[in-house]
Amino acid sequence: YSNIVLGTTASWWSFWSYANDFVDAQYYTYDPLDGTTYSELGDYYRALLPHQFEPYAGANVLAKLPPVTYVDENGDPVVVVSEEDRIRPGLGFEGLGWQLQDGEDGLKDFDFDVYKDSLVEGDETVKLNLVLPKGYLNLGGEYIPLGVALGSRQAKMIILDDDFTPGELKFSSGEIYVNESEKTVSLSVDRVNGANGSISVQYKTKQGTAKNPFDFKSKQGSLRFASGQTSRPIVVSLADDEGQEVDEYFDIEIFNATGGGKLVGDAKLLSMRVYLVDNDLKSGKVEFTSDTASINENEGEVVVAVRRLAGSRGQGSVAYTTRSLTALSGADYQAQQGLLTWAHEDVGEKLIRIPIVDDEVSEEEEAFELSLINPQNVIVGQNAAMTVNVVDDDSPGEVTLGQSSYFINENGAQLSVYVERQVGYKGAIQVDYALADGTATSSGDFPDYLMESGTLSFEDGQVSRSLNLQIKDDYAAENTEFFSIVISNPTEGAILGSVPQAKVNIVDDESVNVPAGSIDTFFDSGVGIKVNGPVHVIKREEGGHLLIAGEFDVVNGMVRNGIARLNAKGYLDREFDVNDGLNGLIKDVLPLDDGSLILVGEFTSVNGVNKNHIVKLNSDGGLNTRFDPGSGFDATAHKIIPFNTDGDVLVVGEFQLYNGKNRRGFVVLDAAGNDVSPWSSEVGTVGKVYAAAVLQDGTIYLGGDFQQFENNEQAQKIVKLDARGNLDESFTDNFSSIYQKAKFNDGAVKQILMHPDGGLILIGEFSIKTGTGRRYSNVIKVSRIGELITGASPEDILAAVEARVAAEAVEAQLAALQAELEAANLALD
């Protein structure tokens, strides 16, 4: 029979009695989403209890439960189950544990409900634990406790994800060029974002300037993809004519995907263009190598290449000219026109150089057109015109506070708050700031801080300003108090950034007064945190948990091979376990918002599975099967950091290959492990890259042990790149000038830290001697453009120089007096 007894308003118990004198008890809580209904989204616990503990109808549910004291994850006692208002389910998958009748042996079986979702999330794990073993004898109504031991106390249930999508279909490229003398052209339709099940898609050819059957043979049909199959070809026959003509094209379309598959972007139809390159030209044709180009307006000029192909007999020429679109001639670029010529059998590229005007105006991206006209003894190919986009570098940027919250001890006297300028630094701007009372006040006999407001001014190119807030010690025991700082009214086109307001928390020094640098006594498991080997990496997760990685295999008495998680108090997270671990060192860890994490390092295997130098783990330490790096890296990866807000990451290291593709020391990966680097495979270095930093505008700094970068021999140890991977040569010139452009062969930059004032702190193993004779060992600070930052103002530097000159003059006078004294002593003798 069923006997349901109501508990608190947030939960209920149900009991089912069986003939074997046991009660199957279940405990539910409300659905956390709406707080009013019971569902599978609420907490659920289940236990077998002796029949004697079954409550009668209307009874207090907890009154007859065994009075057991439970502990939380830190080992502290939290509740006695007979205290109804403080009940918490115990640890373990049954909450209250299993109980077996006297003399009973064998197995106890329990069913679990697995809830289907539609998320593509990879396999997930549930850890099952047996806890708090108890035994008893019933002697005349008295329960006599007995000791019970646990054998194997943990198990893992793996929930296999069945939501891998059938996938999406797309062409492998947007266009393809093929010589008309080829008998066929083959192009690929790729299946991405899933490969589960069998799907199909229809295709057909469509005439353009190329005609059926004179240039190609029309075709239509259906492609079928088997489960797991990710690519299928379409082959079209071509016809080779004898006429001299411009390049022609036809299109191939795919549509009507079936079997659950779809086209990328939920498109109804996708098209790919096939260009037929004429092979009947004797003198050939000329065209631009690309139909678009982009240039930052501060780069001085844009260089455009024109090629000759499909023939080289005789001399040929073509004229070129520019035409304004949104960019204005004279204001944004210098109009150009001219003639390009090729000698007999000359097929080399010819270059057109167009000067770009770097104005001081903040404006949108602008464009002009470059065209090829009046060909002589050649014809103009498909790319007869191209658009050049001029990217503005004059944005005044966004103004934001460096953090959303600050903490300072009440006796700290002063707090430095940085106001930062991001995504643009052009021109002088201003922004207002003001402080506002919260629980901390600025008035009365014992104020907590000094009220202040005003305006901050940023010079052209300046990236940050600091505010020094005065904190007052009122000598009263009180709670942590706060006040706010707000910035507003940026000028000259600047806008407010992501953090226009911050909370400043004042920690009472009468209640808590731990000097900075002291051991954090709150971060302690009671017996100390014990790790039996070096720790090389520490990363903080959301919620204050810490991930540690290094050369250890035991943490706080528990086996943890190379990586472990500690909570905010220093207790080991027993749910996070990589089991057999990795066969090499972890160099860096990137915690993600969903609790998963990506590791990079020297390892090539994780739990016996080949994972070359990169792996993604779920929040419990299990392998994440959705992240697939393929063959991974061919050498050690040293650092992984977020690259953008889309979830992409930047990985740097000693490698030259990622998943079989050339990637020289740095690569960008998406959430699935795909290479999405916006630069070519030839960009990079053959040296080692140890460190990286990425700014909000996409600017990249790389540090390491390399003698050149992109064939620039002055680019040593550290480089600055734009978001597309182009080397900033002005940064290289400034940084190499610090050490007079000498060879920087020894040492390496191991870390790049971004200072709130906008500067870069470089840390590593190096020695730099400047032109003034000053030497920097292992740490140096430079600006974002590569210039040395000494920490002294120009006035301080001038005063130091004057003092040094004066000291040298005094030393010279002293030497002259000493010589006179020696001469007088000699004469006296």
C-alpha positions in Angstrom: 0.0 0.0 0.0 1.0 3.6 -0.3 1.2 6.0 2.7 2.0 9.6 1.8 2.9 11.9 4.7 3.4 15.7 4.1 6.6 17.2 5.4 7.6 20.8 5.0 6.0 23.1 2.5 9.0 22.6 0.2 9.1 18.8 0.1 7.2 15.6 0.7 7.9 12.0 1.5 6.2 8.8 0.2 6.5 5.3 1.6 5.7 2.0 0.0 5.6 -1.0 2.3 6.6 -4.5 1.3 6.1 -7.9 2.8 9.8 -8.2 3.6 9.5 -5.7 6.4 11.2 -2.9 4.5 9.9 0.4 3.4 11.0 2.1 0.2 11.1 5.8 1.1 11.4 8.6 -1.4 12.0 12.3 -0.7 11.1 15.1 -3.2 11.5 18.8 -3.3 9.8 21.4 -5.4 10.8 22.1 -8.9 13.6 24.8 -8.6 12.3 26.6 -11.7 8.8 27.5 -10.4 8.8 26.6 -6.7 5.2 25.3 -6.8 5.2 21.9 -8.5 6.9 18.6 -8.0 8.9 17.3 -11.0 12.1 15.6 -12.0 13.9 18.9 -11.9 13.6 19.0 -8.1 15.9 17.1 -5.7 15.1 13.4 -5.3 16.5 10.9 -2.7 15.6 7.3 -2.0 16.3 4.8 0.8 15.3 1.4 2.1 14.3 1.8 5.8 13.3 -0.9 8.3 9.5 -1.2 8.5 9.5 0.1 12.1 10.4 3.5 10.8 7.4 3.9 8.6 5.3 6.8 10.0 1.6 6.5 10.6 -0.7 8.8 8.6 -0.4 12.4 9.8 2.7 11.8 11.8 5.9 13.9 11.8 7.9 12.3 9.0 11.2 12.8 10.7 10.3 11.8 14.2 10.9 8.1 13.6 13.9 8.3 11.2 17.2 7.2 12.7 18.8 10.2 14.5 22.0 10.5 12.5 24.4 13.5 12.4 25.5 14.3 8.8 28.4 16.4 7.6 28.8 18.8 4.7 31.5 18.7 2.0 34.0 20.3 4.4 33.4 17.6 7.1 31.6 19.9 9.5 28.5 18.6 11.2 25.4 20.2 9.8 22.2 18.6 11.0 20.5 15.9 13.0 17.8 14.4 10.8 15.3 14.6 13.6 15.5 18.4 13.4 12.8 19.0 10.8 13.7 22.6 10.1 17.3 21.9 9.3 17.2 18.6 7.4 19.6 18.1 4.6 20.0 14.8 2.6 23.2 13.0 3.4 25.9 12.3 0.9 25.6 9.3 -1.5 23.2 8.5 -4.3 20.5 7.3 -1.9 20.8 10.1 0.5 20.1 7.9 3.6 22.0 4.8 2.4 21.0 1.2 1.8 19.9 -1.1 4.7 19.9 -4.9 4.6 17.9 -7.2 6.9 19.7 -9.5 9.4 20.9 -12.6 7.7 20.2 -11.2 4.2 22.9 -11.4 1.6 23.1 -10.7 -2.1 22.2 -7.7 -4.2 19.8 -4.8 -3.8 18.7 -3.3 -7.1 17.4 0.2 -7.7 16.1 1.7 -10.9 17.1 5.2 -12.0 15.0 7.5 -14.3 17.2 9.0 -17.0 15.7 12.1 -18.5 16.1 12.8 -22.2 17.1 16.3 -23.3 17.8 17.8 -26.7 21.2 19.2 -25.8 24.3 18.1 -27.8 26.6 17.8 -24.7 28.6 14.6 -25.0 28.6 11.7 -22.6 27.9 12.6 -18.9 28.7 10.8 -15.7 26.9 10.3 -12.4 29.1 9.3 -9.5 27.5 6.8 -7.1 28.7 6.6 -3.5 27.9 4.4 -0.5 28.3 6.3 2.7 27.6 6.2 6.4 27.3 2.4 6.9 25.2 1.4 9.9 24.1 -1.9 11.5 21.9 -2.8 14.4 20.2 -5.7 16.3 16.6 -5.5 17.5 16.6 -7.1 20.9 13.2 -6.8 22.6 12.5 -3.5 20.9 15.9 -2.1 21.6 18.2 -1.2 18.7 21.8 -2.2 19.4 24.2 -0.5 16.9 26.8 -2.7 15.1 29.8 -1.8 13.0 29.5 -2.3 9.3 32.4 -1.9 6.8 32.2 -0.7 3.2 33.9 -2.6 0.4 33.8 -1.0 -3.0 32.1 2.3 -2.2 32.1 4.2 -5.5 30.8 3.5 -9.0 30.3 5.7 -12.1 27.2 5.7 -14.3 27.8 7.0 -17.8 24.9 8.6 -19.6 25.5 8.3 -23.3 24.5 11.3 -25.2 22.1 10.5 -28.1 21.6 14.0 -29.3 24.4 14.3 -31.7 22.8 16.0 -34.7 22.5 14.5 -38.2 24.6 17.5 -39.2 24.6 20.4 -41.6 25.8 20.4 -45.2 27.9 23.0 -47.1 30.3 23.3 -50.0 34.0 23.0 -49.0 34.6 26.4 -50.6 32.7 29.3 -52.2 34.3 29.0 -55.6 36.8 26.9 -57.6 38.9 27.6 -60.7 39.7 24.9 -63.2 41.4 24.9 -66.6 38.8 24.2 -69.4 41.2 21.5 -70.7 40.5 19.4 -67.7 38.0 16.6 -68.5 36.1 16.9 -65.1 35.9 19.1 -62.1 35.3 17.6 -58.6 34.1 19.5 -55.7 33.2 18.5 -52.2 30.0 18.8 -50.1 31.0 18.6 -46.4 28.9 17.5 -43.4 29.6 19.5 -40.3 28.3 19.9 -36.7 27.2 16.3 -36.5 27.3 13.1 -38.5 24.7 10.9 -36.8 22.5 8.8 -39.0 21.9 8.7 -42.8 21.0 11.9 -44.6 20.8 13.1 -48.2 20.7 16.2 -50.3 19.8 17.0 -53.9 22.1 18.9 -56.3 22.0 20.4 -59.9 24.1 22.5 -62.2 23.0 26.0 -63.4 24.3 27.8 -66.4 26.1 31.1 -66.1 28.3 32.5 -68.8 29.4 29.0 -69.4 26.8 27.1 -71.4 25.7 23.5 -71.6 26.9 21.5 -73.6 29.5 23.7 -75.1 31.5 24.4 -71.9 30.2 21.7 -69.4 27.7 18.9 -69.2 24.7 19.7 -67.0 24.0 17.3 -64.2 21.6 16.7 -61.3 21.2 14.0 -58.7 21.3 13.2 -55.0 24.1 12.7 -52.6 23.6 10.2 -49.7 25.7 10.4 -46.5 26.0 7.2 -44.4 26.1 7.6 -40.6 29.5 9.0 -39.7 30.3 10.0 -43.3 31.4 13.7 -43.5 32.2 14.4 -47.2 30.9 13.4 -50.6 32.1 14.6 -54.1 30.1 16.0 -57.0 31.9 15.4 -60.4 30.9 17.4 -63.5 32.2 16.8 -67.0 33.8 19.7 -68.9 34.0 20.5 -72.7 37.3 22.0 -74.1 36.5 24.5 -76.9 38.9 26.2 -79.3 37.8 29.8 -79.0 39.7 32.5 -77.2 37.4 33.9 -74.6 37.3 35.4 -71.1 36.8 33.1 -68.2 33.3 31.6 -67.9 31.4 30.2 -65.0 28.5 27.9 -64.0 27.0 27.2 -60.6 26.2 24.1 -58.6 23.4 24.2 -56.2 22.4 21.9 -53.3 18.9 21.9 -51.7 16.3 19.7 -50.1 18.3 18.0 -47.4 16.5 15.0 -45.8 16.9 12.5 -43.0 17.1 15.3 -40.3 20.0 17.0 -42.0 19.9 20.6 -43.1 22.0 23.2 -45.0 24.3 25.5 -43.0 22.5 28.5 -41.6 19.1 26.9 -42.2 19.4 28.0 -45.9 17.0 26.6 -48.4 19.6 26.5 -51.1 23.4 26.9 -51.3 25.4 27.6 -54.4 29.0 27.2 -55.4 30.6 28.9 -58.5 32.9 27.0 -60.9 35.2 29.2 -63.1 36.4 27.8 -66.4 39.9 29.2 -67.2 40.3 29.5 -71.0 43.3 27.7 -72.3 43.2 29.0 -75.9 44.9 32.4 -75.1 48.4 32.7 -76.5 49.2 36.0 -74.9 47.2 35.2 -71.8 45.0 37.3 -69.5 45.6 39.6 -66.6 43.6 40.1 -63.4 43.8 41.0 -59.7 44.8 38.2 -57.4 41.9 39.1 -55.2 38.6 41.0 -55.5 38.9 42.8 -52.1 41.6 44.2 -49.8 41.6 45.9 -46.4 44.1 48.3 -45.0 44.4 50.3 -41.7 44.6 53.9 -42.5 47.8 54.2 -40.5 49.7 51.7 -42.6 50.7 54.2 -45.2 49.9 52.4 -48.5 48.1 49.4 -49.9 49.9 47.1 -52.3 47.8 45.3 -54.9 49.1 42.5 -57.1 48.1 41.9 -60.8 48.9 38.5 -62.4 49.2 37.2 -66.0 48.1 33.7 -66.6 46.9 31.2 -69.3 49.5 32.4 -71.8 52.7 34.5 -72.1 53.4 35.0 -75.8 54.4 38.5 -76.8 54.4 41.7 -74.9 51.2 42.7 -73.0 49.9 45.6 -71.0 46.9 46.9 -69.1 46.0 50.3 -67.6 44.6 50.8 -64.1 42.7 53.5 -62.3 41.1 54.3 -59.0 37.5 55.4 -58.3 36.0 56.8 -55.1 33.2 54.9 -53.4 32.7 56.1 -49.7 36.4 57.0 -49.4 37.4 60.4 -50.8 40.3 60.9 -53.1 42.8 63.3 -51.4 41.2 63.0 -48.0 41.4 59.2 -47.5 43.6 58.0 -50.3 45.7 59.3 -53.2 44.1 58.7 -56.6 46.3 56.6 -58.9 46.4 55.6 -62.6 49.1 54.0 -64.7 50.2 51.2 -67.0 51.4 47.7 -66.2 53.5 45.9 -68.8 54.8 42.3 -69.3 57.6 41.3 -71.6 57.5 38.3 -73.9 57.1 35.1 -71.7 56.9 37.3 -68.5 54.3 35.9 -66.1 55.5 37.7 -62.9 53.1 39.6 -60.7 53.0 43.4 -61.1 52.4 45.6 -58.1 50.2 48.7 -57.8 50.9 51.0 -54.8 48.3 53.4 -53.5 49.1 55.8 -50.7 46.6 55.9 -47.8 45.9 59.2 -45.9 45.9 58.8 -42.2 43.5 61.5 -41.1 42.6 62.5 -37.5 38.8 62.0 -38.0 36.8 59.3 -36.3 34.7 57.7 -39.0 33.3 54.5 -40.4 35.1 52.1 -42.7 35.4 53.6 -46.2 36.2 52.1 -49.6 37.4 52.9 -53.1 37.6 50.8 -56.3 40.6 49.9 -58.4 40.0 48.7 -62.0 41.9 47.3 -64.9 41.2 48.9 -68.3 42.4 49.0 -71.9 44.3 45.7 -72.2 46.8 45.4 -75.1 47.6 42.0 -76.6 46.0 40.3 -73.5 42.5 40.1 -72.2 41.2 41.0 -68.7 40.2 38.1 -66.5 37.4 37.6 -64.1 38.9 39.8 -61.3 39.0 43.0 -63.4 38.0 45.3 -60.5 38.6 45.1 -56.7 37.4 47.0 -53.7 39.8 48.4 -51.2 38.4 49.0 -47.6 40.2 51.6 -45.5 39.8 50.8 -41.8 39.7 53.8 -39.4 42.2 53.9 -36.5 40.8 57.1 -35.0 38.1 55.8 -32.6 38.2 57.6 -29.2 37.2 54.3 -27.6 35.2 53.1 -24.6 35.8 54.2 -21.0 35.3 51.7 -18.3 36.4 50.9 -14.7 39.0 48.2 -14.4 36.8 46.1 -12.0 33.2 45.8 -10.9 34.2 45.4 -7.2 37.2 46.3 -5.0 38.2 45.3 -1.5 40.4 47.2 0.9 41.2 46.9 4.6 39.9 49.8 6.6 43.4 50.7 7.7 44.7 50.6 4.1 44.4 54.5 3.9 44.3 54.6 0.0 42.9 52.6 -2.8 44.0 53.0 -6.4 41.2 52.6 -9.0 42.1 52.5 -12.7 39.8 54.0 -15.3 40.6 52.3 -18.6 40.2 53.4 -22.3 39.5 50.4 -24.6 38.9 49.7 -28.3 40.3 53.0 -29.4 42.7 55.7 -28.1 42.5 58.5 -30.6 42.2 62.1 -29.5 42.0 63.8 -26.1 38.8 62.9 -24.1 37.3 63.5 -20.7 35.0 61.5 -18.4 33.4 62.5 -15.1 33.6 60.5 -11.9 31.8 60.6 -8.6 31.6 58.6 -5.3 28.3 57.7 -3.6 27.5 56.5 -0.1 26.3 53.0 0.4 26.5 51.4 3.8 29.8 53.3 4.1 29.3 57.0 4.6 31.5 60.0 3.9 29.9 62.3 6.6 29.6 62.4 10.3 32.1 62.4 13.1 33.6 59.1 11.9 33.4 59.0 8.1 34.4 55.8 6.3 36.0 57.5 3.2 36.6 60.9 1.8 33.9 62.0 -0.7 35.3 63.0 -4.1 34.1 63.9 -7.6 35.7 65.4 -10.7 36.8 64.9 -14.3 39.5 62.7 -15.6 41.4 63.8 -18.8 43.0 61.4 -21.2 45.6 62.6 -23.7 45.7 61.3 -27.2 46.8 57.6 -27.1 46.5 57.4 -23.3 44.9 54.1 -22.2 44.3 54.6 -18.5 44.1 57.0 -15.6 44.2 56.2 -11.9 42.1 57.6 -9.0 43.4 57.5 -5.5 40.5 57.1 -3.0 41.1 58.0 0.6 39.8 55.4 3.2 39.2 56.4 6.8 39.6 54.1 9.9 36.8 54.8 12.3 38.1 52.4 15.0 34.7 50.8 15.4 33.9 47.1 15.2 31.4 46.7 12.3 30.5 44.7 9.2 32.1 45.1 5.8 30.7 48.4 4.3 30.7 49.7 0.8 30.4 52.8 -1.3 30.2 53.2 -5.1 32.2 54.9 -7.8 30.5 55.9 -11.0 31.9 57.3 -14.3 29.7 59.3 -16.7 29.6 61.8 -19.6 32.6 60.8 -21.8 33.4 63.4 -24.4 34.6 63.6 -28.0 32.6 60.6 -29.2 33.8 58.2 -26.6 31.2 55.9 -24.9 31.0 54.1 -21.6 32.3 50.6 -21.5 31.1 47.4 -19.8 31.8 48.6 -16.2 30.6 52.2 -15.6 30.0 51.6 -11.9 31.9 49.7 -9.2 31.4 48.8 -5.5 34.3 49.5 -3.1 34.1 47.2 -0.1 35.8 48.4 3.1 36.8 45.4 5.3 36.6 46.3 9.0 40.1 46.0 10.7 38.7 45.6 14.2 37.0 42.4 13.1 39.5 41.1 10.5 43.0 42.5 10.5 45.3 40.1 8.6 48.4 41.9 7.2 48.8 41.6 3.4 51.0 38.7 2.5 50.1 36.7 5.6 49.0 33.0 5.3 45.2 32.8 4.6 44.1 30.9 7.7 40.6 30.4 6.1 42.2 28.4 3.3 43.0 25.3 5.4 41.4 21.9 5.7 42.4 21.8 9.4 45.5 19.6 8.9 47.0 21.7 6.2 46.9 21.2 2.4 49.3 18.4 1.5 50.5 17.8 -2.0 53.3 15.3 -2.5 54.9 17.1 -5.5 55.5 20.5 -7.1 52.5 22.5 -8.2 53.1 24.4 -11.4 49.6 25.8 -12.3 46.9 27.3 -10.1 43.7 28.6 -11.7 40.6 30.0 -10.0 37.1 28.8 -11.2 33.7 30.5 -10.7 32.7 30.1 -7.1 36.2 30.4 -5.7 37.3 26.8 -6.4 40.9 26.3 -7.3 42.4 23.9 -9.9 46.0 22.9 -9.3 48.2 21.0 -11.7 51.8 19.7 -11.3 54.1 16.8 -10.5 52.1 15.1 -7.8 49.9 12.0 -7.4 48.5 12.5 -3.9 46.5 15.5 -2.5 45.3 15.5 1.1 45.8 11.7 1.3 43.8 11.0 -1.9 45.2 9.8 -5.2 45.1 12.6 -7.8 47.4 12.2 -10.8 48.7 15.6 -11.8 45.5 17.7 -11.4 43.0 18.3 -8.6 40.3 20.7 -7.5 40.1 22.4 -4.1 37.2 24.3 -2.8 37.5 27.8 -1.3 38.5 26.4 2.1 41.2 24.1 0.7 39.2 20.8 0.9 39.8 18.3 -1.9 36.8 18.0 -4.3 36.3 14.2 -4.3 34.0 14.3 -7.3 36.7 15.7 -9.6 39.0 12.9 -10.5 41.0 12.2 -13.7 41.7 8.6 -12.5 44.9 7.4 -14.2 45.7 11.0 -15.2 48.0 12.2 -17.9 51.4 10.9 -19.0 53.1 14.3 -19.0 53.1 17.7 -17.3 50.2 20.1 -17.6 51.5 23.5 -18.6 48.2 25.5 -18.4 44.5 25.1 -17.5 41.6 27.2 -18.8 38.4 26.8 -16.7 35.2 27.4 -18.7 31.9 28.9 -17.6 30.1 25.5 -17.7 32.5 23.9 -15.2 34.5 22.1 -17.9 38.2 22.9 -18.5 40.8 22.6 -21.2 44.4 21.4 -20.4 47.5 21.9 -22.5 51.0 20.7 -21.9 53.6 18.0 -22.5 51.2 15.0 -22.3 50.2 12.8 -25.2 47.7 10.5 -23.4 44.9 11.0 -20.9 43.5 7.9 -19.1 45.0 5.8 -21.8 43.4 7.8 -24.7 45.7 9.5 -27.2 45.4 13.3 -26.6 48.4 15.1 -28.0 49.1 18.1 -25.8 45.5 19.3 -25.5 42.4 17.8 -23.9 39.0 19.0 -22.6 37.6 17.6 -19.4 34.0 17.6 -18.0 33.4 19.2 -14.6 33.9 15.8 -12.9 37.2 15.1 -14.7 35.9 12.8 -17.4 36.9 13.2 -21.1 34.8 15.6 -23.1 34.0 13.9 -26.3 32.5 16.9 -28.1 36.0 18.6 -28.1 37.9 16.9 -30.9 41.4 18.2 -31.6 42.2 15.3 -34.0 45.9 14.5 -34.0 46.5 17.6 -31.8 49.9 19.3 -31.6 53.2 17.9 -32.7 55.0 19.4 -29.6 54.3 21.0 -26.3 51.6 23.6 -25.9 52.4 26.1 -23.1 49.5 28.5 -22.7 45.8 28.7 -23.4 43.7 31.9 -23.0 40.3 33.2 -24.2 40.6 34.8 -27.7 37.2 36.4 -28.1 33.6 36.5 -26.7 32.5 33.7 -29.1 34.2 31.0 -27.0 37.3 30.7 -29.2 40.6 30.2 -27.5 44.2 31.0 -28.3 46.9 28.3 -27.8 50.6 28.9 -28.0 53.6 26.6 -27.7 56.5 24.9 -29.4 54.4 23.2 -32.0 54.5 23.6 -35.8 51.4 21.5 -36.6 47.9 21.3 -35.3 45.8 18.4 -36.5 48.2 18.0 -39.4 48.1 21.6 -40.6 50.9 24.1 -40.3 50.5 26.3 -37.3 53.8 27.9 -36.3 53.6 28.4 -32.5 50.0 29.8 -32.2 46.5 28.8 -33.2 42.9 29.7 -32.5 40.4 26.9 -31.8 36.6 27.0 -31.4 34.5 25.2 -28.8 34.7 22.0 -30.8 38.5 22.0 -31.3 38.4 23.2 -34.9 41.1 25.5 -36.2 39.6 28.9 -36.9 42.8 30.9 -37.0 42.3 34.1 -39.1 45.9 34.1 -40.4 47.6 31.9 -43.0 49.5 28.7 -42.1 52.9 30.4 -42.8 52.5 33.1 -40.2 54.5 32.5 -37.0 57.9 31.4 -35.8 60.0 28.2 -35.6 61.0 29.2 -32.1 59.1 28.6 -28.8 56.1 30.7 -27.7 55.5 30.6 -24.0 53.1 33.5 -23.3 50.3 35.4 -24.8 47.9 38.3 -24.1 44.8 39.4 -26.1 43.3 42.9 -25.9 39.6 43.7 -26.5 40.3 45.0 -30.0 41.9 41.7 -31.0 45.5 42.8 -30.6 47.8 39.9 -29.7 51.0 39.9 -27.9 53.2 36.8 -28.0 56.3 36.1 -25.9 58.8 33.3 -25.9 62.2 32.2 -27.1 62.4 33.1 -30.8 65.0 34.9 -32.9 62.6 36.1 -35.6 58.9 36.3 -36.4 57.5 36.3 -40.0 61.1 36.6 -41.2 61.7 39.8 -39.3 65.0 39.4 -37.5 64.3 42.3 -35.2 61.2 40.5 -33.9 62.8 38.7 -30.9 61.3 37.4 -27.7 58.1 39.4 -28.0 55.9 40.6 -30.9 52.6 42.5 -31.4 50.1 41.3 -34.0 46.7 42.6 -35.1 43.6 40.4 -35.0 44.5 39.0 -38.5 48.0 38.0 -37.4 49.9 40.8 -39.2 53.1 41.9 -37.4 53.2 45.4 -35.9 56.7 46.4 -37.1 56.6 49.7 -35.1 56.3 47.8 -31.9 59.2 45.6 -32.9 61.3 48.6 -33.8 60.5 50.3 -30.4 61.2 47.2 -28.3 64.5 46.4 -30.1 65.6 50.0 -29.7 65.6 49.4 -25.9 68.7 47.2 -26.4 70.1 49.1 -29.4 68.7 46.5 -31.9 71.5 44.0 -30.8 71.0 40.3 -31.2 68.8 39.0 -28.3 69.9 35.4 -28.4 69.8 34.4 -24.7 66.8 34.1 -22.5 63.0 34.0 -23.0 59.8 35.9 -22.1 57.8 33.4 -20.1 54.8 35.6 -19.0 53.0 38.7 -20.3 50.9 40.5 -17.6 48.6 43.4 -18.5 49.0 46.2 -16.0 45.8 48.3 -15.2 47.6 51.4 -16.5 47.8 49.8 -20.0 51.4 48.7 -19.9 52.9 45.2 -20.3 55.0 43.5 -17.7 57.3 41.0 -19.2 58.6 38.2 -17.0 61.1 35.5 -17.8 64.7 34.5 -18.0 66.5 37.4 -19.7 68.9 40.3 -19.2 68.5 43.6 -21.2 71.0 46.4 -21.1 69.7 49.7 -22.2 71.6 52.6 -24.0 71.9 54.4 -20.6 73.7 51.4 -19.1 70.7 50.3 -17.0 70.2 46.5 -16.9 66.8 44.8 -16.5 67.0 41.2 -15.3 64.0 38.9 -15.7 61.3 41.6 -15.5 60.7 44.7 -17.5 57.7 47.0 -18.2 56.9 48.3 -21.7 54.1 50.3 -23.2 51.6 48.9 -25.7 53.7 50.3 -28.5 56.9 48.7 -27.2 58.6 51.6 -25.5 60.4 51.2 -22.1 58.5 52.3 -19.0 60.9 53.2 -16.2 58.3 54.1 -13.6 59.8 57.6 -13.3 58.2 60.8 -14.7 60.2 62.9 -17.2 60.9 65.4 -14.4 62.3 62.7 -12.2 64.5 61.4 -15.1 65.8 64.9 -15.8 66.5 65.5 -12.1 68.4 62.2 -11.9 70.5 63.1 -15.0 71.3 66.5 -13.5 72.2 64.9 -10.2 74.5 62.4 -11.9 76.2 65.2 -13.9 76.7 67.2 -10.6 78.0 64.1 -8.9 80.5 63.5 -11.7 81.7 67.1 -11.4 82.2 66.8 -7.7 84.1 63.6 -8.2 86.4 65.3 -10.7 87.0 68.2 -8.3 87.7 65.7 -5.5 90.2 63.8 -7.8 92.0 67.1 -8.6 92.2 68.1 -4.9 93.5 64.6 -4.1 96.2 65.0 -6.8 97.3 68.4 -5.4 97.4 67.0 -1.9 99.7 64.1 -3.0 101.9 66.7 -4.9 102.2 68.9 -1.7 103.0 65.8 0.4 105.7 64.9 -2.0 107.2 68.4 -2.0 107.1 68.4 1.8 108.9 65.1 2.0 
